Amino acid sequence: MNEQILSVGIDIGTSTTQLVFSNITIENMASSFTVPRIVIVDKKVIYKSRIIFTPLLSDNKIDMEKIEEFVNQEYENAGIQKKDIQTGAVIITGETARRENANDVLQTLSGFAGDFVVATAGPDLESIIAAKGAGMHVFSEEHSTSVINIDIGGGTSNLAYLNKGEVIDTGCLDIGGRLIKIDPGSKKVTYISPKIKELIKERNLKVEEGKTTSCEQLQPIINEMVQIIEQSVGMETTSSFYHQAITHKGLQPQAKAKYLSFTGGVADSIYNESDEDPFKFGDIGILLGKAIRQSMLMSAFNIITPAETIRATVVGAGTHTTEISGSTITYTDGLFPLKNLPVLKIAKEEETLDARLLSETIQKKLDWFKVDGNIENVAVAFCGKLNPSFREIQWYAEGLLDGMESLLTKRFPMVIITEQDIAKVLGQTIYAKIGYPIDLICIDGIHVENGDYIDIGYPVADGSVLPVVIKTLVFH
Amino acid sequence: MVNETELKSLIANILKDMVGDEKEEKQKIEVQGAEQLVCLDCEEACLEDITEFDIKKQLLVPEPEDKEGYLKMKEKTPARIGVWRAGPRYKTVTSLRFRADHAAAQDAVFSHVSEEFVEKNGLIPFQTLCQSKDEYLTRPDLGRQFSDEMVQKMKDVCGKPTVQLVVGDGLSSAAIEANMEDILPAIKQGLKMYGIDINNIMFVKYCRVPAMDVIGEATDADVVCLLVGERPGLVTAESMSAYIAYKPTVDMPEARRTVVSNIHKGGTSPVEAGAHIAEVIKKMIDKKASGIDLKN
């Protein structure tokens, strides 16, 4: 038995907007004689859209209408109906994420693209999605090694450090191909980003908006950018401008990788040499790519050419955001899709089998989620004990019911997420204890952290598993 | 052709290799050195219990090229890989562990579920036509039949339940004692949620799986669920299966049984399996089918 889930990924970046459709195949890998174990066995991109420049309005807002038009047209070209889309993600990245109407665009578009297409943003997630879209988690696992993936787009460079299949750290720099825009015809500078303006001032350089420029004139700026990238992967000690260039955080200095891979629009100019007009795209992307190709980066690391470069982020958004829950779970029908639920994670060391203590911990933490004394629904997550006894499950259930009382009185659906395989018995125990029908979702096999948000989609595989998207919605 | 003298010397050499050889002594010392002695301060120092070791985390290869990678691979299987060797043979610790696991498997087959255990868990004792373990092992046909008195007792005690739960020793008494206290309340709780009460749980001594068919006919239960000890192996002696059938009858096709196997602490945990079984039973009652028929 295998089943396919159709997923869409939409990436609205600083410079480009793209869309992909993928098929995610799930299958029961257990024999007929054991408890089912349904897992994702294959992910395949089945349609890639055109790549367009992200449409902007004159007042620096994102042109929502143009994006909707693009999405509609691509759905039509692919011959896919919106109602067939079962999951997916819209991601807004780079400088676009800082536009005034970014959040509105994201929310509107996620509904517009399909029923369970979630909105995501935030530089950490973007780094992870790009690295996974490039297949670096697979590479690092198969070769049992460490990789840093740098996704160099128009506005930002997203770094992800992976070791043996796991994402260990992420970082983001305000370095990109469209931080300076140049008119290809007149060679006039039409835009310089604020941070680059500061750099120009500090270094006394001669590049100015409105004036013509040349490769020679731009080279010192490009070199500075390359140095910052070198610093970000631990090749050099960090400079003051490096700290200025950091979007929200860089990679930890202990992130030492054997391999390096590049994705994003600039990656193509790193991997491929060409004699084309460097200002063909009206920006410094080609120059930046060339400078990286000639830099020490290429000899300090083993360089990998990933399967996806400019499309890594959109492929990642379409194929690597959806997970599926464990196969023995408890849920009440008719609650889906559930979107943007914040996660309260009980840390491993706070996890206790003492129901009263557990309840107190939850109550204390629920206070963090209160805004003006009001509380919205929260998913409570914990790891759970391996092989618990029936008595221990009773304690968990008592602690959760008591601790989440303030949510239950508001008639919110009770959402519980564990890592260990205990969700079915825990859910049944909660139903049994409360004694009246409540809306409950109790799932396992999912790892979340404090600060995450979670979306839960319609049941798949004959109702035995739930698709889950873990994300962050923080706008910086 | 090997002549007699050659053969003798060959055997002598092999024997010398197996016992008292100098090299062997050295190996043993090395192995002991590698094992950690616990309670060094105790008056009588004792060796670590080799069966306490999680085989999935024990890597005996002295200088692995990629230790983490090896351990990651071992995490996925309880097979004895990465055990290294002493000459062409297993290391002492591997041989001993193998024999210890094998002994545990044999014990699981030959021991009995204690009467106290049956009583403590409120199970009602029954017995098939087998009179001893030896007869049970050599006469599978008797392990699926009951005397007329036993059948009458079933009818008297159990009445006509919706779901009849049965516990059978099967080939592992250890499995029953290890899992029952967690799985029974989980199944009961799950079924209660669907409005089904479980009473009069039977315990069948010398039980083969088809014994449940006789029970089905005798009690006229809609669903019979038999929790039975699996044939033990070297991975665990505590694995249990649930065989569940909708209105089972004697000589029915095996395809009418639904099986949930591998219930033990290294497989599906008994509590989670119990919750799953309750749902499977509910589905059977709704669809009036089991086994292959339930899937269609």
Interface residues (C-beta under 8 A of the other chain):
Chain A: S32 F33 T34 V35 S144 K164 T328 T330 L386 N387 P388 S389 F390 I393 D421 I422 A423 K424 V425 G427 Q428 T429 Y431 A432
Chain B: D66 E68 G69 K72 E181 D182 P185 A186 Q189 G190 K192 M193 S241 V259 V260 S261 N262 K265 G267 T268 S269 V271 E272 A273 G274 A275 H276 A278 E279 K295
